[in-house]
Amino acid sequence: MQPSENLIEAVTCLQAGRLDDAERYCRAGLNDDPSGLDGYQLLAAIKMQQGYPAEAIETLHTALNHHPQNAACRFMLGSALRALGRRDDAMAQYREALERDPTLAEAHSNMGVLYHDKGDLEPAIACYRAALQYAPGHIAARLNLAAALRALGRTEDALREFETIVTFKPDHAYAELMALHSKRELCEWQGYGDMVERVRILAETKGGTFSPILLTSWPVPPTLLLIAAKKYAATFGDPAGFPKRAATSGKIRIGYISADFRRHVVSTVVAPIIEAHDKNRFEVIAYSYGPDDGSVERKHIQDICTDFVDLQALADDEAAQKIYQDRIDVLVDLSGYAGSVRHKILALRPAPVQIFWLGYPSSTGSPAIDYLVADAFTIPAEFEGFYSEKIMRLRGPCQPHNISLSPAQPKARAAYGLPETGFVFCSFNHPQKITPEIFATWMAILVAVPESVLWLRADRDTVHANLQRSAAAVGVDANRLIFAPRLPDAADHLARYLVADVALDTFPHNSHTTANDALWLGCPLITLTGDVFAARLAGSMLQALDVPELITASLSDYRDAAVRLATAPNERAAIKAKLVAARARGLQFDTARFVRQLEACFLEAHGIYTAGQNPRNITAPPS
């Protein structure tokens, strides 16, 4: 049966975004044909776009009364239930749809997403593969398949999926960037110069179609980073804002929002900060939009906050409404554009003062973010133009360390695969931070320091082979590379720093938590600084610990500093002693001082707002 003129007009209005007109014509079409399947499906689609999934569900139930065997209706019902957070009911409807039509690729794909959201990656992968069996060009299913494979550490398989997406859709910037990113993770550097140039082109021409966090480990100029961030921020819409509230008269309510209140480095770093807040002056509420992994880290965050709110099942506007209703005065985004991005919540401006800190080493480019927490080294005054936010400068480094972390008893060198004698350089950063230039410099250091070895974090055979091949190509014995597997116990990993002699930083994406770990355990770190946030954070820590001689500005200086430290035992011993002494009094490890500075900045930012003034740069007062 041909659709009526009313339904045809409804489709035209829907495509034009005229939803109210689309609904009016659709209902007129249903009056013409009260059992018409097309009309009910179209009305349900309109209701979903209007943001009324409950009404869409009601419409689809009516359709199924007339057409109980229709697979498409079952699929649409599943999607509407999923929008309401009714995941089990949604899964049941997708199964019903597939019983009636096993070729329904979209149902397979959406079932995969439901499994994926719960962390059930193997069944998610099976669903994505089923979707691709019937629709090889289903981009969303292939992207999700690649993401699931990456989460399982199957980087080579994920790389193939990203490359396949580009064959179907050559202008898919995210897939192309992720393919390049995956090669970096595998240390596959063939044509690296062309890779860098391609990344810069994508940053300039396709910014806004991918999270700019994909650019931070590449040598991308800070001006281009900011442009890409602004374009991405614009995709979340202009800051809307809720009605202005009366100024808080009691305790200031701080909200920390993150996807990573779980077993994750963000929780490790921020937990001592939350715990040390002055609860007589502040209430601290954690807003989580990430998975509940049942970890002790998540439970600890829940225990130390005034309140803990799980936003995962809420839509962005509902989450923003909840934060506004909770009367949050200062909202601190800990994730930014890392991981599961829900910047729309911040873009709706549920809090009068919104701050970014910790999770993403660059500017958000977002007009919804008033301040970025930094320090005088990470963002000196001459670099402020590279950031859209006003700078909230702490006195000392802006990334603290969780000083409760303790190493296990270190093992004998042989137990780590190290030679019994000789100098041990280490770099326990993720392999994707290693560039050909920094690796070549490491090899030059090994050549200049006989009997030395380089201890690297790598637990993949592909990475081992690629790095050994690169070492051999410049005449370095591949056996001088020692690979450290991932250890389940953090204390066992930290013990490695008690065995290593000197840590070597990566560039242009420095060590962050990895640098903190090394310095906390007295292992000197040689860093190279640049002009972007990600390339300055380790230098910030070293300056705070009064060892600026470990901060270098060129690859040649970096090489010379590492060689000097390896061949000057007295100098090295003096630096180690200084680092060990800093555990008791160094700025980098003084959590209470850090929190008092952070609180002072939050109070000043809130005072600026309540005075009706625009955000301005803030510097923490002297402690």
C-alpha positions, -999 to +999 in steps of 0.1 A: +000+000+000+014+034-010+018+059+019-008+087+020-001+123+010-002+131+048+025+106+055+046+118+026+043+154+039+051+142+074+084+127+061+092+159+043+087+179+075+107+154+096+137+157+072+134+195+074+135+193+112+099+207+115+089+181+141+056+196+152+044+198+116+056+163+110+036+149+139+005+168+128+006+153+093+015+119+107-015+118+129-037+128+100-022+099+081-031+075+109-066+088+109-068+078+073-054+044+081-056+035+118-037+002+115-011+015+091+024+003+100+042+031+082+023+057+102+030+043+136+067+038+128+070+073+115+052+087+146+076+068+169+106+082+150+092+117+154+086+112+191+122+099+195+135+130+178+113+152+200+129+136+230+098+116+241+109+080+241+080+070+265+055+082+239+074+064+212+071+032+232+034+037+236+031+042+198+051+011+190+030-011+213-001+001+194+017-008+161+026-043+175-010-049+184-018-046+147+015-061+134+029-085+161+054-101+138+070-070+125+108-070+132+114-033+125+088-024+151+105-046+177+138-030+168+124+005+172+109-005+205+142-018+217+159+015+208+132+035+226+136+014+257+173+018+256+169+056+255+150+053+288+178+032+303+157+000+303+186-020+289+173-055+297+139-048+281+157-033+251+178-064+248+147-086+249+131-066+220+163-068+199+162-106+204+126-107+193+134-086+163+162-109+152+140-140+157+117-125+131+145-112+108+180-125+115+194-101+088+185-070+108+221-056+111+211-026+132+196-049+159+228-070+160+248-038+163+226-023+191+227-055+211+265-053+208+264-018+223+243-031+253+269-058+260+297-033+254+283-009+279+283-036+306+319-046+298+309-079+282+332-075+253+333-110+238+295-112+232+296-075+220+322-085+194+301-114+183+271-091+178+292-065+159+305-092+136+270-105+130+259-070+120+288-067+096+280-101+081+248-086+068+260-051+063+298-049+057+296-011+053+279-006+087+303+021+100+290+023+136+292-015+141+328-016+127+339+014+149+324-003+180+341-036+170+374-018+167+368-002+201+360-035+218+391-052+202+413-023+215+398-027+250+409-064+249+444-054+238+439-068+203+454-037+187+464-054+154+428-066+149+415-031+157+439-015+133+425-037+104+390-026+113+399+011+113+417+006+079+386-012+065+364+018+076+386+041+056+382+019+025+344+022+029+345+059+038+378+076+028+369+109+045+363+093+079+389+113+099+384+095+132+390+061+117+421+073+099+434+089+130+427+058+151+445+037+124+476+060+128+472+059+166+471+021+165+503+020+145+519+042+171+508+018+198+525-010+179+556+012+173+551+007+135+569+038+123+573+032+086+566+065+068+564+084+102+570+118+086+540+112+063+520+101+093+527+133+112+519+154+082+486+136+077+477+141+114+483+179+110+462+180+079+433+162+096+436+185+126+433+215+103+407+203+079+386+178+100+387+193+135+354+188+151+348+153+138+370+137+164+381+142+200+413+164+200+428+141+225+439+120+195+463+149+186+481+153+219+507+126+214+516+140+180+538+170+172+509+193+165+514+230+170+495+245+199+476+269+177+463+240+157+454+221+189+433+250+200+416+253+166+407+216+166+395+218+202+372+248+195+357+230+165+350+200+186+336+220+214+312+237+189+296+203+181+281+203+216+263+236+210+265+270+226+264+271+264+228+273+273+228+280+310+202+276+337+185+304+355+209+322+378+205+312+415+210+333+446+246+332+459+254+303+483+253+314+519+266+282+535+292+257+524+305+259+489+293+228+469+320+214+447+310+188+421+336+166+405+324+149+373+342+121+355+338+089+336+366+074+356+354+069+392+366+033+390+400+015+388+416+042+368+445+066+373+421+096+377+406+080+408+440+072+421+451+109+418+419+126+428+409+105+458+434+121+482+423+155+470+387+148+477+395+133+511+416+163+521+390+190+513+379+210+543+345+195+549+336+224+573+338+248+544+329+226+514+306+198+504+319+175+477+297+156+453+310+132+428+291+127+395+299+095+376+290+089+340+313+059+336+308+022+344+305+008+379+333-017+380+327-026+417+363-017+425+377-006+458+387+026+441+351+034+432+339+024+467+365+047+482+353+077+462+318+070+473+328+068+509+348+101+510+323+123+492+293+141+507+273+124+480+279+102+450+256+104+420+255+079+391+246+098+359+252+069+335+216+061+328+206+098+324+206+117+291+229+147+290+201+172+296+188+152+325+223+149+340+227+187+337+193+192+353+204+170+383+236+189+388+217+223+387+191+210+411+219+199+435+230+236+436+266+229+427+286+261+429+319+249+413+318+220+388+352+204+380+354+183+349+381+156+354+377+138+320+375+165+294+377+149+260+393+116+272+375+083+271+337+085+271+330+121+262+299+137+276+308+174+273+272+182+264+265+181+302+290+209+307+279+227+276+244+231+292+261+251+320+245+235+351+269+253+375+279+289+377+316+282+377+330+254+355+366+242+356+386+217+338+415+198+354+435+166+351+421+142+325+431+158+292+464+177+287+453+206+266+426+234+262+390+222+258+383+251+234+349+253+251+331+284+260+314+264+287+347+260+306+357+291+326+390+279+340+418+254+334+439+243+364+476+247+356+508+262+370+534+287+359+555+261+342+528+241+323+513+274+310+536+304+313+521+338+306+535+338+270+515+306+262+481+318+275+469+325+239+469+288+232+440+282+257+404+293+255+400+291+293+413+315+319+442+300+338+439+290+374+476+288+384+487+268+414+520+276+431+538+243+424+528+216+400+491+212+390+492+174+391+496+160+426+507+125+435+489+100+457+515+096+484+497+066+499+511+044+471+539+022+483+562-001+463+566-038+470+600-052+480+620-051+448+633-084+434+667-093+422+676-079+388+676-113+372+639-118+382+631-088+360+651-101+331+679-075+338+716-082+336+733-086+369+755-056+362+754-024+341+733+008+341+695+006+338+676+033+320+638+029+321+607+043+305+574+027+316+552+049+295+527+034+271+544+025+238+522+048+219+540+077+235+573+066+219+583+084+187+611+075+163+630+107+173+629+099+210+637+063+204+667+072+183+679+095+211+675+066+236+697+044+213+723+072+211+723+072+249+728+034+250+757+037+226+773+064+248+769+044+280+785+010+275+769-020+294+736+000+298+702-014+291+668+002+284+638-012+304+605-005+286+569-012+293+557-035+266+537-067+267+530-074+231+552-094+208+546-070+179+559-041+199+589-061+210+598-071+175+593-035+161+615-019+188+642-046+185+642-041+147+646-003+152+674-008+177+693-032+154+689-008+125+711+018+143+736-008+155+723-014+190+721-050+202+684-058+205+691-077+237+698-043+254+661-037+253+644-053+283+606-055+283+585-052+314+551-069+312+520-054+327+517-064+364+483-067+381+496-053+414+506-016+413+530-021+442+550-047+422+552-023+393+564+006+416+591-016+429+608-015+395+617+021+401+638+010+430+659-011+407+662+013+377+689+040+378+674+068+356+640+072+339+638+086+304+607+107+295+588+106+263+581+136+239+559+154+228+536+137+253+555+136+285+551+112+314+524+123+338+515+098+365+545+078+353+568+107+361+552+112+395+558+075+403+594+077+394+601+109+413+582+097+444+605+067+445+637+086+441+644+077+405+657+107+385+638+116+353+653+133+323+625+152+304+623+172+273+599+202+273+579+218+244+553+245+240+521+224+247+507+213+281+514+176+275+550+184+268+555+205+300+540+186+329+570+165+338+591+196+338+567+212+362+572+184+386+610+186+383+610+223+389+589+219+420+613+194+433+643+217+427+661+196+401+658+218+370+690+203+356+669+173+346+647+196+323+660+199+287+650+219+257+664+198+228+671+162+219+709+168+221+706+183+255+684+154+266+710+129+254+738+148+271+719+150+304+712+113+304+747+104+296+761+128+322+738+114+349+748+078+340+785+085+341+786+108+372+776+087+401+781+114+427+758+138+409+732+110+405+734+101+441+729+138+451+698+141+430+684+108+443+690+120+479+672+153+470+642+134+456+640+111+487+641+141+510+614+157+490+590+129+500+587+147+533+587+183+523+586+187+485+559+208+469+551+179+445+541+156+474+524+180+498+487+170+494+474+193+522+491+223+507+479+214+472+443+211+484+444+245+503+456+261+471+429+245+450+403+255+475+415+291+475+413+293+437+378+278+438+367+303+463+381+332+443+365+320+411+332+317+429+336+352+443+343+366+409+310+350+397+289+362+426+303+397+421+289+396+385+324+398+369+338+378+340+363+350+347+399+362+349+433+345+355+437+334+391+469+326+409+468+307+442+479+328+472+512+319+489+509+290+513 
